[in-house]
């Protein structure tokens, strides 16, 4: 008999080959060993989770509606959870009804659904520079032309945005305007109004990602971009329970104009049919039984103390001539090393001393700045932060 010819399987889709893995996830895996003090991941502090309250919420979900909790559900989400989210959004100044919302498997899925709904290969997508790394992955996998909008220490420069929109005719602008990941900066209200006006006048979708907005330590609240005139019919607002309740729940939400929301529902049906029913019902029971705002106030107080501990020690830990910001909330401090330094090289030395951070270069859409780095202050106590900074000092100065 002739020898059997074995052919390789067909190639992966080009969009998969074009998308790189997350350097942040790789660093987190590298620093997972015991004893490492990591400023790398944007991880909520696990000791601040309301474990007892959530356990009681799950018990109630099974006691009151066990059959429903374990059954298939509607794609749009459990009505009582959508009603609770709508009430919270309305209380923050954005009139919202339950029917305006889609419950998602984390806000990351909402980002993916909007991308699938709006972005075709070759479409121009605008982003802040630097921006959320997983958004760059999402847009890259969709085949978008990702174009950075010039920013300063407060975020998007409206004049630059207007010029780019007129020239490139992009499909959408993706922004994290409040306590941005990775920089921690917040876009002022006047600039938000200008962005909304530009989007309305020049024809642009706005994708507003707000996972950190409730983690404000100081300063005045700034209304959502979606709440500004001109943005009403063109903004997809993404929210999450990951930073204020628990990320393991994988619960997020999408508020969008009716036609866009319906398209996202269809995309979600193809992705996962619906978000976990039991998790949705438990979250709804939790919001009914617990004062989430009081819990968030406790989290804010702890994170403010941790931010202050990080800021107090950075001057001694980083090379002379380094600069960094002072965010009014969120989870991140953004720093830049002086000329001649490289954050990736420093990371290698830091990991050898059981401390870690994230180099800033991967967060840039173009022209990465090798001197930048992101430090998260939420995961460790002030005393642990002080020890981590001591280790970082030795990584900078050597043995």
MIKEFI-128396 format. One record per atom (N, C-alpha, C, CB): residue in one letter; y negated, z, x. Coordinates in steps of 0.2 Angstrom, whole numbers, plus 2048, in hexadecimal, padded with zeros to 3 digits. Glycine has a CB too. Layout:
AYZX/...
***
This chain:
X806800804/X800800800/X7FA800804/X8008067FB/X7F57FC802/X7EE7FC806/X7EB803806/X7E97F7804/X7E880580B/X7E480C80B/X7DF80C806/X7E180D812/X7DE812803/X7D98137FD/X7D2814800/X7DB8197F9/X7CE8107FE/X7C7810800/X7C38167FC/X7C3809800/X7C081A800/X7BC8207FD/X7B581E7FE/X7BE826800/X7B281D7F8/X7AA81C7F9/X7A78227F7/X7A98177F3/X7A18237FA/X79D8297F9/X79A8297F2/X79782A7FE/X79882F7EF/X79582F7E9/X78E82B7E9/X7948367E6/X78B8297E4/X7848267E4/X77F82B7E7/X7828247DD/X77A8297E9/X77482D7EC/X7718317E7/X76F8287EF/X76E8377E9/X76A83B7E5/X7648377E2/X7678417E9/X7618397DD/X75B8367DB/X7558377E0/X75883A7D4/X7518327E0/X74C8327E5/X7478387E5/X74882B7E5/X74683A7DE/X74183F7DD/X7448467E0/X7408407D6/X74A8467E0/X74E84C7E3/X74D84C7EB/X75584D7E1/X74E8467EE/X74E8467F5/X7468477F8/X75083F7F7/X7428457F3/X73B8457F5/X73884D7F5/X7368417F1/X73B8517F1/X7398587F1/X73C85C7F6/X73A85A7EA/X7378607FA/X73A8657FF/X73B86B7FB/X734865804/X73F86F7FF/X7408767FC/X73A87A7FE/X746879800/X73B8807FB/X7358857FB/X735889802/X73588A7F5/X731889806/X73188D80C/X73089480A/X72B88B811/X72D896805/X72C89D803/X7338A0801/X72889E7FD/X73789C7FD/X73E89E7FC/X74289F802/X7418997F7/X74189A807/X74589B80D/X7438A1811/X744895811/X73D8A3811/X73A8A9814/X73D8AF811/X7338A9815/X73D8AF80A/X73F8B5806/X7478B6808/X73E8B47FF/X74B8B1808/X7528B180A/X7528B4811/X7558AB80A/X74E8B2816/X74E8B481D/X74C8BC81D/X74A8B0821/X7488BE819/X7458C5819/X7498CA814/X73E8C5818/X74E8C8811/X7528CC80C/X7568D280F/X7568C8808/X7568D1816/X75A8D7819/X7578DD819/X75C8D5820/X75B8E3818/X7588EA818/X7538EB81E/X75D8EF817/X74E8EE81C/X7498F1821/X7438EC822/X74D8F1828/X7438E6820/X73E8E1821/X7388E381C/X7408DA820/X7328E481E/X72C8E581A/X7298DE819/X7278EA81D/X72A8DB813/X7288D4812/X7218D480E/X72D8D180E/X71C8D0810/X7168CF80D/X7178C780A/X7108CF811/X71D8C580A/X71E8BD809/X71E8BC802/X7248BB80D/X7238BF7FE/X7248BD7F7/X71F8C07F3/X72B8BE7F5/X71D8BC7ED/X7198BF7E8/X71D8C37E3/X7158BA7E5/X7208C87E5/X7258CC7E1/X7228D27DE/X72B8CE7E5/X7228D37D8/X7208D97D5/X7248DF7D8/X7218D97CD/X7218E57D7/X7248EB7DA/X7298ED7D5/X71F8F17DB/X7308EE7D7/X7358EF7D3/X7358F67D0/X73C8EE7D6/X7328FB7D4/X7319027D2/X72C9037CC/X7309077D7/X7288FE7CB/X7238FE7C5/X7268FB7BF/X71D8FB7C7/X72C8F87BF/X72F8F57B9/X7308FB7B4/X7368F17BA/X72F8F97AE/X7308FE7A8/X7388FD7A6/X72C8FD7A2/X73C9007AB/X7438FF7AA/X7469027A3/X7479027AF/X7439087A2/X74690C79C/X743908796/X74391379C/X73D906796/X73A903790/X73D8FC78E/X733901791/X73F8F8794/X7428F2793/X74A8F3790/X7428EE799/X74D8F8793/X7548FA791/X7548FB789/X757900795/X74F8FF787/X74E901780/X74D8FB77C/X74990677F/X7498F677F/X7488F077B/X74E8EC77A/X7428EC77E/X7528EB77F/X7588E877E/X75D8EB77A/X75C8E7785/X75D8F277A/X7618F6775/X75F8F476E/X7618FD777/X7598F476D/X7568F3766/X7588EC764/X74F8F4766/X7578E7769/X7598E0767/X7608DF765/X7588DB76D/X7658E3768/X76C8E2766/X76D8E6760/X7708E576C/X76A8EC75F/X76B8F0759/X7688ED753/X7688F775A/X7628EA753/X75F8E874D/X7618E174C/X7588E874E/X7638DD751/X7648D674F/X7698D3755/X75E8D174F/X76F8D6756/X7738D475B/X7768CD75A/X7798D975B/X7788CB754/X77A8C5753/X7758BF754/X77D8C474C/X76F8C0752/X76A8BC754/X7688BC75B/X7638BD750/X7688C175F/X7678C2766/X76B8BE76A/X7678C9768/X7728BD768/X7778B976C/X7788B2769/X77D8BD76B/X7748B0765/X7748A9762/X76F8A4765/X7748AA75A/X77189E763/X76C899765/X76589A761/X76E892763/X760898764/X759899761/X755893761/X75589E764/X74F89375E/X74B88D75D/X74888C764/X74688E758/X747885766/X74488476C/X73D88776D/X74387C76D/X739887768/X73288A768/X73289176A/X72E889762/X737895769/X73789C76A/X7378A0764/X73189E76E/X7398A7765/X73A8AC760/X7338AD75D/X73D8B2763/X7338AC756/X72C8AD753/X7288B3755/X72D8AC74C/X72C8B9755/X7298BF756/X7268C075D/X72E8C5755/X7298BD762/X7278BC769/X7218B8769/X72C8BA76E/X7218B2766/X71B8AE766/X7158B1763/X71D8A7762/X7168B575D/X7118B975A/X70E8BE75F/X7138BC754/X7128C1762/X7108C6767/X70B8C376D/X7158CA76A/X70E8BE76F/X70A8BA775/X7038B8772/X70E8B5778/X7048B576C/X6FD8B2769/X6F88B8768/X6FF8AF762/X6FB8BE766/X6F68C3765/X6F38C676B/X6FA8C9762/X6F78C6771/X6F48C8777/X6EF8C277A/X6FA8C877C/X6F18BC779/X6EC8B777B/X6E68B7777/X6EF8B077A/X6E68B8771/X6E08B976D/X6DC8BF76F/X6E28B9765/X6DF8C4770/X6DC8CA773/X6D88C9779/X6E08D0773/X6DA8C477D/X6D78C2783/X6D28BD782/X6DC8C0789/X6D08BB77C/X6CA8B777B/X6CC8B0779/X6C68B7781/X6D38AE778/X6D58A7777/X6D88A7770/X6D98A477D/X6D58A576B/X6D88A5764/X6DF8A1764/X6D38A275F/X6E48A5763/X6EB8A2764/X6EF8A475E/X6EE8A376B/X6F389F75B/X6F88A1756/X6FF8A0759/X6F789C750/X7048A2756/X70B8A2758/X70D89B759/X7108A5753/X70B896754/X70D88F754/X70988B75A/X70B88C74E/X70588E75E/X70288B763/X70688C76A/X6FB88E765/X70B890769/X70F89276F/X71688F76F/X70F899770/X71888E776/X71F88D777/X72289277C/X72088677A/X72789677B/X72A89B77F/X72E897784/X72E8A077C/X72D89878B/X731895790/X735899795/X72C891794/X739897799/X73D89B79D/X73989C7A4/X74489779F/X7348A07A3/X72F8A17A8/X72A89C7A8/X7338A17AF/X72489E7AB/X71F8997AA/X7208937AF/X71889C7AC/X7258937B4/X72788E7B8/X72A8887B4/X72C8907BD/X72E88A7AF/X7308857AA/X72B8817A6/X7358887A5/X7268857A4/X7208827A1/X71D87D7A5/X71B88779E/X71C87F7AC/X71987A7B0/X71D8747B1/X71887D7B7/X7248747B1/X72886F7B1/X72886B7AB/X72F8717B3/X72886E7A5/X72786A79F/X72186679E/X72886F799/X71B8697A0/X7158657A0/X71585F7A5/X70F86A7A1/X7188607AA/X71985B7AF/X71D8557AD/X71C85E7B6/X7238577AA/X7278527A7/X72484F7A1/X72E8567A5/X72085279D/X71D84F798/X71784A799/X71A854793/X71384C79F/X70D8487A0/X70E8447A6/X70884D7A1/X7128457AB/X7118427B2/X71783D7B3/X7118477B7/X7148377B4/X7198317B6/X7188307BD/X71882B7B2/X71D82D7C1/X71D82B7C8/X7168277C9/X7238277CA/X7138297CE/X70D8267D0/X7068297CD/X70D81F7CE/X70782D7C8/X7018307C5/X6FE8357CA/X7038347BE/X6F78357C9/X6F38397CE/X6F38407CA/X6EC8377CF/X6F48457CE/X6F484C7CC/X6EF8507D1/X6FB8507CB/X6EA8547CE/X6E68577D2/X6E885F7D3/X6DF8577CF/X6E78617D8/X6E98687DA/X6E386C7DE/X6F08697DD/X6E38727DE/X6DF8767E2/X6E28757E9/X6DE87D7E0/X6DE8767EE/X6E18767F5/X6DF87C7F9/X6DF86F7F9/X6E48817FB/X6EB8817F9/X6EC8827F2/X6EE8857FE/X6F38827F0/X6F58837E9/X6FC8867E9/X6F487D7E5/X6FE8887E3/X70588B7E2/X70A8867E5/X70688C7DB/X70E8887E9/X7138847EC/X7188817E7/X7178887F1/X71A8847E2/X71F8817DE/X71C87C7D9/X7228877D9/X71687C7D8/X7128777D5/X7128707D9/X70B8797D3/X7118717DF/X71286B7E4/X7198687E4/X71086D7EB/X71E86D7E4/X72586A7E3/X7268667DC/X72A8707E4/X7238697D7/X7248677D0/X7218607D0/X72186B7CB/X71B85F7D2/X7178597D2/X71A8547D6/X71085A7D3/X71C8567DC/X7208517E1/X72684F7DE/X7218557E8/X72A8537DB/X7308507D8/X72F84B7D3/X7358567D6/X72A84C7CF/X7288477CA/X7258417CC/X72384A7C5/X7248407D3/X72283A7D6/X71A8397D5/X7258347D3/X71683F7D4/X70F83E7D4/X70C83D7DA/X70D8457D0/X70683B7DA/X70183B7E0/X6FD8417DF/X6FD8347E0/X6FF8467E4/X6FB84C7E3/X6F584C7E8/X7008527E6/X6EF84D7E4/X6E984C7E8/X6E58537E8/X6E48477E4/X6E38567ED/X6E085C7ED/X6D985C7EC/X6E18607F4/X6D68617E8/X6CF8617E6/X6CC8667EB/X6CE8637DF/X6C68647EF/X6C38697F3/X6C186F7F0/X6BD8667F6/X6C28757F3/X6C187B7F1/X6BD87F7F6/X6C887F7EF/X6BA8857F4/X6B788A7F8/X6BA8907F7/X6AF88A7F8/X6B78967F9/X6BA89C7F8/X6BB89E7F1/X6B68A17FC/X6B789B7ED/X6B789C7E5/X6BC8977E1/X6B189D7E3/X6BE8927E5/X6C288E7E1/X6C08877E1/X6C48907DB/X6C18837DC/X6C087C7DB/X6B887B7DB/X6C28797D4/X6B68767DE/X6AF8747DF/X6AE86E7D9/X6AD8717E6/X6AA8707D4/X6AA86B7CE/X6A78647D0/X6A686E7C9/X6A28647D4/X6A085D7D6/X6A58597DA/X69A85E7DB/X6A985C7DE/X6AE8587E1/X6B48567DC/X6B185D7E7/X6B585B7D7/X6BA8597D2/X6B88537CE/X6BB85F7CE/X6B18537CC/X6AF84D7C8/X6B08477CC/X6A884E7C6/X6AE8477D3/X6AE8417D7/X6B683E7D7/X6AB8427DE/X6BA8437D8/X6C18417D9/X6C483E7D2/X6C68477DB/X6C28417CD/X6C583F7C6/X6C28387C5/X6C28447C0/X6BC8377C6/X6B98307C5/X6BC82B7C9/X6B28307C6/X6BE82D7CF/X6C18287D4/X6C98277D3/X6C082A7DB/X6CC82C7D2/X6D482C7D2/X6D782B7CB/X6D78327D5/X6D382D7C6/X6D582D7BF/X6DC8317BE/X6D68267BC/X6DC8377C0/X6E283B7C0/X6E583D7B9/X6E18417C4/X6EB83E7B8/X6EE8407B2/X6EC8487B0/X6F58407B2/X6EC84C7B5/X6EB8537B4/X6E88577BA/X6F18567B1/X6E585C7B8/X6E38617BE/X6E78677BD/X6DB8637BD/X6EB8697C2/X6EE8707C2/X6EA8757C5/X6F586F7C5/X6E987B7C2/X6E58807C5/X6E88877C4/X6DE87F7C3/X6E788B7C8/X6E98937C7/X6E28967C8/X6EF8957CC/X6DE8967C3/X6D78987C4/X6D68A07C5/X6D38967BE/X6DB8A47C3/X6DA8AB7C4/X6DF8AE7C9/X6DA8AF7BD/X6DC8B17CE/X6E08B47D3/X6E68AF7D6/X6E48BB7D1/X6E38AA7D8/X6E78A47DA/X6ED8A67DF/X6E389E7DC/X6F28A27DE/X6F88A27E3/X6F789C7E7/X6FF8A37DF/X6F689C7ED/X6F78A17F2/X6F08A57F4/X6FA89F7F8/X6EA8A37F2/X6E48A67F5/X6E18AC7F2/X6DF8A17F5/X6E48AE7EC/X6E18B47E8/X6DA8B37E5/X6E18B97ED/X6D78AD7E6/X6D08AC7E4/X6D08AB7DC/X6CD8A67E8/X6CA8AB7DA/X6C98AB7D2/X6C38A67D1/X6C78B17CF/X6C48A17CD/X6BF89C7CB/X6BA89F7C7/X6C28957C8/X6B389F7C9/X6AE8A27C4/X6AE89E7BE/X6A78A27C8/X6AB8A27B9/X6AA89F7B2/X6A68997B2/X6A78A47AD/X6A18997B5/X69C8937B5/X6A088C7B8/X6968947B9/X6A488D7BD/X6A88887BF/X6AE8867BA/X6AC8897C6/X6B188B7B7/X6B68897B2/X6B28857AC/X6B98907AF/X6AC8877AA/X6A98837A5/X6A887C7A7/X6A28867A3/X6A687B7AE/X6A58747B1/X6AB8707B1/X6A28757B8/X6B18737B3/X6B78707B3/X6B986D7AC/X6BD8747B6/X6B88727A7/X6BA8707A0/X6B586A79E/X6B987679B/X6AF86A79F/X6AB86579D/X6AD85E7A1/X6A386679F/X6AE85E7A7/X6B08587AB/X6B78557A8/X6B285A7B2/X6BC85A7A6/X6C28587A3/X6C185479D/X6C785D7A2/X6BC857798/X6BB854792/X6B784D793/X6B685978E/X6B284D797/X6AE847798/X6B284179B/X6A884979C/X6B68437A0/X6BA83E7A4/X6C183D7A2/X6B983F7AB/X6C384179D/X6CA84079B/X6CF8427A0/X6CB83879A/X6D184979F/X6D684C7A4/X6D98517A1/X6D284E7AA/X6E08527A2/X6E485879F/X6E285D7A4/X6EB85679F/X6E28637A2/X6E28697A6/X6E886E7A5/X6DB86E7A4/X6EB8707AB/X6F18747AB/X6EF87A7AE/X6F78707AF/X6EE87F7AA/X6EB8867AC/X6F188B7AD/X6E68897A8/X6F288D7B3/X6F88927B4/X6F58997B5/X6FC8907BA/X6F789E7B1/X6F48A47B1/X6FA8AA7B1/X6F08A57AB/X6FE8AA7B7/X7028B07B7/X7008B67B9/X7088AE7BC/X6FA8B67BC/X6F78BC7BF/X6F18BF7BC/X6F58BB7C6/X6EE8BC7B7/X6E88BE7B4/X6E78C57B1/X6E68B97AE/X6ED8C87AF/X6EC8CF7AC/X6EC8D47B2/X6F28D07A8/X6ED8D27B8/X6ED8D67BE/X6E78D77C1/X6F38D47C3/X6E28D87BD/X6DB8D97C0/X6DA8E07C2/X6D58D77BB/X6D78E17C8/X6D68E87CB/X6CE8EA7CA/X6D88E97D2/X6CA8E57CA/X6C38E67CA/X6BF8E07C8/X6C08E97D1/X6B98E17C6/X6B58DB7C4/X6B68D97BD/X6B78D57C8/X6B28D57BA/X6B28D37B3/X6B78CE7B2/X6AB8D07B1/X6BA8CE7AC/X6BF8C97AA/X6BB8C27A9/X6C28CB7A3/X6BF8BD7AB/X6BC8B67AB/X6C08B27A5/X6BC8B27B1/X6BD8AF7A0/X6C18AC79B/X6C58A679E/X6BC8A9796/X6CB8A579A/X6CF8A079C/X6CC89979C/X6D589F797/X6CE8957A1/X6CB88E7A0/X6CC88B79A/X6CE8897A6/X6D288C796/X6D388A790/X6CE88C78A/X6DA88C78E/X6CB89178C/X6C6894787/X6BF890787/X6C589B787/X6BE88C78C/X6B788978D/X6B7883789/X6B6887794/X6B1881786/X6AF87B782/X6B1875786/X6A887B780/X6B5870783/X6B786A786/X6BE86B788/X6B386978C/X6C1871789/X6C887278B/X6CD873786/X6C8878790/X6CA873780/X6CF87577A/X6D4871779/X6CB876774/X6D386A779/X6D8865777/X6DC86277D/X6D5860773/X6DB865783/X6DE862789/X6E186778E/X6D985E78C/X6E186E78C/X6E4873791/X6EB87578F/X6DF878791/X6EF875794/X6F6878793/X6F587F797/X6FC874796/X6F5884794/X6F588B797/X6FC88E798/X6F0890793/X6FD89079E/X70489379F/X70389B7A0/X7078907A5/X70789F79D/X7078A679E/X70E8A87A0/X7048A9798/X70F8AF7A2/X7158B17A4/X7158B97A3/X7168B07AB/X71B8BB7A2/X71D8C27A2/X71F8C57A8/X7228C479C/X7208C07AD/X7238C27B4/X71F8C77B7/X7248BC7B8/X7198C77B7/X7158CB7BC/X7138D27B8/X70F8C87BE/X7138D27B1/X7118D87AE/X7178DB7AA/X70C8D67A8/X71D8D87AA/X7238DC7A6/X7288DC7AB/X7258D87A0/X72B8D67AD/X7318D57B2/X7328CE7B3/X7378D97B0/X7338CC7B9/X7348C57BA/X73B8C37B9/X7338C37C2/X7408C87B9/X7478C67B7/X7488C47B0/X74B8CC7B9/X7438C67AB/X7448C47A4/X7438BC7A4/X73E8C77A0/X7408B97A9/X73E8B27A9/X73B8AF7A2/X7458AE7AA/X7368B37A0/X7328B179A/X72B8AF79B/X7328B7795/X7298A9799/X7238A779A/X7218A3793/X7228A279F/X71B8A1793/X71889D78D/X71389878F/X7158A2788/X71389378A/X70F88D78B/X70B88D784/X71388778C/X70488D785/X6FF88B780/X6FC885781/X6FA89177F/X6FD88077C/X6FB87977D/X6F9876777/X700875781/X6F4871777/X6F386D771/X6F986A76D/X6EE867772/X6F9869767/X6FF868763/X703862765/X6FD86775C/X70085D767/X704857769/X708858770/X700851769/X70485B774/X70785D77B/X70C86277A/X70285F780/X70B867776/X71086C775/X717869772/X70E872771/X71686576D/X71C86276A/X72085E76F/X71A85D764/X71C85A774/X720856779/X72385B77E/X71B85277D/X72086177F/X723866784/X72A869780/X71E86B786/X72986A77A/X72F86C776/X735867777/X72E86D76F/X734861776/X73985C777/X73C85C77E/X737855776/X73785D783/X73A85D78A/X73E86378B/X73485D78F/X73C869788/X74086F789/X74786F786/X73C875786/X74786B780/X74E86A77D/X752867782/X74D866776/X750862786/X75485E78A/X756863790/X75185878D/X752868792/X75386C798/X757872796/X74C86E79A/X756876791/X75A87C790/X75B87E789/X757881794/X759879784/X75987B77D/X75488077B/X76087D77B/X75588677E/X75088B77C/X751891782/X75188E775/X74C895782/X74C89B787/X7508A0784/X74589D788/X7548A4788/X7588A9786/X7568AD780/X7598AE78C/X75A8AD77B/X7588B1774/X7588B8775/X75D8AF76F/X75C8BB779/X75C8C2779/X7578C577D/X7638C577D/X7558C1783/X74F8C3787/X7488C3782/X74E8BF78D/X7488BD77E/X7428BD77A/X7418C3775/X7428B6776/X7478C4772/X7478CA76D/X7458D0770/X74D8CA769/X7488D1776/X7478D877A/X7408D877B/X74B8D8780/X73D8D377E/X7368D3780/X7318D477A/X7348CC783/X7338D1774/X72F8D276E/X7308D976C/X7328CE768/X7368DC76C/X7368E476A/X7328E876F/X73E8E676A/X7338E6775/X72F8EA77B/X7278EA779/X7308E7782/X7258E4777/X71E8E3776/X71C8E776F/X71C8DC775/X7208E876B/X71F8EC765/X71F8F3766/X7248EA75F/X7248F576B/X7258FD76B/X721900771/X72C8FE76D/X71F8FC776/X71C8FE77C/X7148FC77D/X7208FC782/X71090077F/X7098FE781/X7098FA787/X704904781/X70A8F3787/X70A8EF78D/X7048F0791/X70C8E878C/X6FE8F078E/X6F88F1791/X6F88F7796/X6F28F178D/X6FA8FD793/X6FB903797/X6FF90279D/X6FD909792/X7058FF79C/X7098FE7A2/X7068F97A7/X7108FA79F/X7028F47A5/X6FF8F07A9/X6F98F47AD/X6FB8EA7A6/X6F68F87AA/X6F18FD7AD/X6F49017B3/X6EE9017A8/X6FA9037B2/X6FE9077B7/X6FF9027BD/X70490A7B4/X7028FC7BB/X7038F77C1/X6FD8F57C4/X7068F17BD/X6F78F47C1/X6F18F27C4/X6EF8F87C9/X6EB8F17BF/X6EF8FE7C7/X6ED9037CB/X6F19047D2/X6EE90A7C8/X6F89037D1/X6FC9027D7/X6FB8FD7DB/X7049027D5/X6FA8F77D8/X6F88F17DC/X6F18F17E0/X6F98EB7D8/X6ED8F47DC/X6E68F57DF/X6E68F97E6/X6E18F87DA/X6EA8FF7E5/X6EB9037EB/X6EF8FF7F1/X6EF9097E9/X6F38FB7EF/X6F78F77F4/X6F38F27F7/X6FD8F47F1/X6EF8EE7F3/X6EA8EA7F6/X6E58ED7FB/X6E68E67F0/X6E38F37F9/X6DE8F67FD/X6E18F8804/X6DB8FC7FA/X6E88FA804/X6EB8FC80A/X6EC8F680E/X6F28FF808/X6EE8F080B/X6EE8EA80F/X6E88E8813/X6F18E480B/X6E38E880F/X6DC8E6811/X6DA8EB817/X6D78E680B/X6DB8F1816/X6D98F681B/X6DC8F5821/X6DA8FD818/X6E28F3822/X6E58F2828/X6E58EB82B/X6EC8F4827/X6E38E6828/X6E48DF82A/X6DF8DE830/X6E18DA825/X6DA8E1831/X6D58E0837/X6D98E283D/X6CF8E4836/X6DD8E783D/X6E08EA843/X6E78E6844/X6E28F1842/X6EA8E383F/X6F08DF83F/X6F08D8841/X6F48E0839/X6EA8D583F/X6EA8CE841/X6E68CC847/X6E78CA83B/X6E68C784A/X6E28C5850/X6DB8C684F/X6E48BE853/X6D78C8854/X6D08C8853/X6CD8C1851/X6CD8CB85A/X6C88C184C/X6C68BB84A/X6C98B8844/X6C68B684F/X6CE8BC841/X6D18BA83B/X6CD8BC835/X6D88BD83A/X6CD8B8830/X6C98B982A/X6CE8B9824/X6C48B4829/X6CC8BD81F/X6D08BD818/X6CC8BF813/X6D68C3819/X6CE8BE80D/X6CA8BF807/X6CC8C6803/X6CB8BA801/X6C98C87FE/X6CA8CE7FB/X6CA8CD7F3/X6C48D47FC/X6D18CB7F1/X6D18C97EA/X6D08CF7E5/X6D98C77E9/X6CE8CD7DF/X6CC8D27DA/X6D28D47D6/X6C68D07D6/X6D88D17D7/X6DE8D27D4/X6E38CE7D6/X6DD8D17CC/X6E98CE7D3/X6EE8C97D4/X6F38CD7D9/X6EC8C37D7/X6F68C87DE/X6FB8CB7E2/X6FA8C97EA/X7028C87E0/X6F58C57EB/X6F58C27F2/X6EE8C27F5/X6F68BA7F1/X6EE8C37FC/X6E98C2801/X6EA8BC805/X6E88C9805/X6E58B8806/X6E58B280A/X6E18B3810/X6E28AC806/X6E48B1816/X6E18B381C/X6E18AC821/X6E58B8820/X6DD8AC825/X6DD8A782A/X6DC8A9831/X6D78A1829/X6E18A7836/X6E18AA83D/X6DB8A6840/X6E88A9840/X6D98A8846/X6D48A584A/X6D789E84D/X6D18A984F/X6D289A850/X6D4894854/X6DA896859/X6CE891857/X6DE89185A/X6E489285F/X6EA89685C/X6E1896864/X6EA899856/X6EF89C853/X6F389884E/X6ED8A3851/X6F989A84D/X6FD896848/X70189B844/X70289184C/X70189B83E/X7048A083A/X70C8A083A/X7018A0832/X70E89A83A/X71589983B/X71889C841/X71789183A/X71589B847/X71789E84D/X7178A584C/X71389B853/X7118A8849/X7118AF849/X7168B2844/X70A8B1846/X7188AE83F/X71E8B083B/X7248B283E/X71F8AB835/X7268AD843/X72C8AE847/X72C8B584B/X72D8A884C/X7268B684E/X7268BD851/X7268C284C/X71F8BD855/X7238C1846/X7238C7841/X72A8C883F/X71E8C583C/X72D8C383D/X7348C483A/X7388C8840/X7378BE839/X7388C7846/X73B8CA84B/X73A8D284B/X73A8C7852/X7348D4848/X7328DB848/X7328DD840/X72B8DB84A/X7368DA83C/X7388DC836/X7328DC831/X73B8E3836/X72D8D8832/X7288D782D/X7278CF82C/X7218DA830/X7248CE826/X7248C7824/X71E8C5820/X72A8C4821/X71B8BF820/X7168BC81C/X7188B581A/X70F8BD81F/X7148B1817/X7158AA816/X70F8A6819/X7158A980E/X7118A281E/X70C89D820/X70989981B/X70F898826/X70389881C/X6FF894816/X70088D816/X6F8896817/X70288A81B/X70288281C/X70687F816/X706880822/X70C882814/X70F87E80E/X70C87E808/X71688180D/X707882807/X703882800/X6FE87D800/X700889800/X6FC879805/X6F7874805/X6FA86D803/X6F487380C/X6F786A7FF/X6F98637FD/X6F985E802/X6F58617F6/X6F385F806/X6F285A80C/X6EF85F811/X6EE85480A/X6EF85C817/X6EB85F81D/X6ED86781D/X6E485E81D/X6F386981E/X6F487081E/X6F1874824/X6FC87181F/X6EF87A823/X6EB87E828/X6F088282B/X6E5882825/X6F3881831/X6F8886834/X6F688D835/X6FA88283A/X6EF88E835/X6ED895836/X6ED899830/X6E6894839/X6EE89782A/X6EE89B824/X6F489E823/X6EC89681E/X6F48A481F/X6FA8A881D/X6F88AB817/X6FC8AC823/X6FD8AC813/X6FD8B080C/X7018B780D/X7008AC807/X6FE8BC80B/X7018C380B/X7018C6804/X6FD8C7810/X7078C8802/X7078CB7FB/X7078D27FC/X70E8C97F8/X7048D67F8/X7038DD7F9/X7068E17F4/X6FC8DF7F9/X70A8DE7EF/X70D8E27E9/X7138E57EA/X70D8DD7E4/X7178E37EF/X71E8E57EF/X71F8EC7F2/X7238E07F3/X71B8EE7F7/X71C8F47FB/X7168F97FA/X71C8F2802/X7188FF7FB/X7139057FA/X70E905800/X71790C7FA/X7089087FF/X703908804/X70690A80B/X6FE90D802/X70B90F80B/X70D911812/X71290C815/X711918811/X716909810/X71A903813/X7158FD815/X71F90080E/X7108FC812/X70B8F7814/X7088F981B/X7058F680F/X7068FF81C/X704901822/X709900828/X702908822/X70F901827/X71490082C/X7158F982D/X71B90382A/X7158F5827/X7168EE828/X7108EB82D/X7168EA822/X70A8ED82C/X7048EB830/X7058ED837/X6FE8ED82D/X7088F3838/X7098F583F/X70E8F1842/X70C8FD83F/X7138EE83F/X7188EA842/X7158E3843/X71E8E983D/X7108E183E/X70D8DB83F/X7088DB845/X7098D9839/X7058E1846/X7018E184C/X7058E0853/X6FE8E884C/X70B8E3853/X70F8E2859/X7118DA859/X7158E6859/X7128D7854/X7148D0854/X70E8CC857/X7168CD84D/X7088CE855/X7028CA858/X7018CC85F/X6FC8CC854/X7028D2861/X7008D4868/X7068D486D/X6FE8DB868/X70C8D386A/X7128D386E/X7158DA870/X7108CF875/X71A8DA874/X71D8E0875/X7198E5879/X7248DF87A/
***
